[in-house]
Amino acid sequence: MVLKKIDNVIPKEQTAREQPPEERALLFRLGVYVRMRWLVVLGIIGCTLVASQVFDIGFPTLPVYIICAVIALYNLLFFRWTQSLQKEEAGLVVKKAQTQGNIQILVDLVALTVLLHYTGGIENPFIFLYLAHTIAASIVLPQRQAYILATLAIFMITLVVFLEYADAIPHINLEGFASPDRYKQFSRVVGILFAVATLVYGCTYVVAAVSGELRRRQREMVRLRDQLLEKRTMELEQASNEIAKLEDERRRFARFLGVVAHDLQSPLVATQSFISYILDGFTGTITDGQRDLLERGVRRIDGLLTLITDLLDIPRIETGQIAREMREIALNEVVKRSLEGLDNLAQQKGLTLKVELPESTPKVNGASRRLQQVITNLVSNAINYTNEGTVLVRVVDSDNEVLVEVIDSGIGILPEDLPRLFNDFFRGSNVGSKGTGLGLSISKRIVEAHGGRIWAESPASETKKGSRFAFTIPKKLMAAPEEKRK
Amino acid sequence: MKRKPKILVIDDDVDLVAVMKGTLESKTYEVVVAYNGKEGLEKAKNEKPDLILLDIMMPVMDGFNFAEQFGKDPSLAKIPVLALTSFSDSLGQPFPFQVAEYLRKPLKPKELIAKVEEHLKRKGL
């Protein structure tokens, strides 16, 4: 059970590949660029309409709309492409996404440059849109690539502006917005280009530095997480090996105890059988003196057999046998079975054995044979140490636990004996040397293995005489915390 | 005359087997003995006893293993098995097949004979 659980915790094989944060961020950003581009297309159309219709600025609008269509078209391709990246193999995603980022921005730069050329070149205040591209590049790309793209942007705008300046290509004047000779004013052209270049490089520097740092931290975080996970996995594996070893040792020990029990008890059992043949007259009649001695012998062997059983019970309980025997049991039945044979014993001593059980039987998680052993032990003690009156066995059911009481009207327990009652080999000072002195200590171990308590009082508070032994068994010992977790 | 009922005693304790054999033979039963589960299984197949007395704790195939093998053989299924449990044998595990009755050791001879007679009578012997 335990081993199985640990196996589940260790991720042997991941069914669906988990996306590392860096990939996730990169793909997210590419997605944002694609969405932004739709807005940009709408923005260009809007600006063109406003400029030409509202402000009555004169420039050919057809090329602008054609460029918008081209942008929309390649954006559709980029949209498909980002989606296909989601299914890409691990390890390749970052590289491919960066390549795509490069291409996206490069194509945008070309589109912007062409657009700018058709809308006034140096006259158009949207010349500063290059900043947006270099910022976008610096966010998704490594620093070097971001600088290359920034340089490329500056080169492209400078190229267009100077080609227009040198009349190598026609200049389109924004009529009514800028004076038609502005593109020929050298100092103005250089000034604006210088401002654009400075801002482009400045932005690239700041954004690349910040996003580079963010990427480094992200990688560091992933590395630390992986390290931690690996360590955990190793620890869990170690722990499960340890558990397997302990379980193996426990099994070997249990087998050893089994052999010890068998080898110690078999000769005694055989001897008792032989004596019982003589006692039963199978070997001829025997005198009363012989019978008396043989019967004493049988009783002594009985005592020794009990001692061996008790001694071997202790390691069995302490190595967790009870937990393995636990299942849901009906306590009333356990009590009834425990008392089989004991009512005869009580009758022989002229005692009344009274049993009070709740109407509906309390259900607890327990080892029925072991609880039976506890009740039998307590009741037979009560009968042994009571000369007249009653022995009462009572089961009281409450919300969280079940209480089992054994109350007698017997000789009671000396106050100085009470604290040592449940110690190994303890025998009461007022009872002679009956028993092994292990019965109560074993009962205590059994009850505690169930998560319960056992105690004694003398005289019994209820009757002011004899003694009262009581123990509790919690209901649903194992199940409760598990259910809470669910 | 009716044939003698045949009883197979399986127990690793040589002395105990000897005494049980003597007791049962004194009551005109035919007794076959085996000293471990493996031997017991062979004898059960070859001798076809009317009743088996089986000690549960034995070296070399204990009573549990014996019962497992025994339970698989339909030709043996009708033979009643009286299981002898020692003083503190853990019966925490379920026995792998239906045992006619558990008898606790030490077994007094009168009890032994009474139980054997009772189970044979049920079989009509």
Interface residues (C-beta under 8 A of the other chain):
Chain A: G258 A261 H262 Q265 S266 L268 V269 A270 Q272 S273 F274 S276 Y277 D280 F282 L305 I308 T309 L312 D313 R316 Q321 R324 E325 R369
Chain B: D12 D13 D15 L16 V19 T23 S26 M57 S86 F87 S88 D89 S90 L91 G92 K105 P106 L107 K108 P109 K110
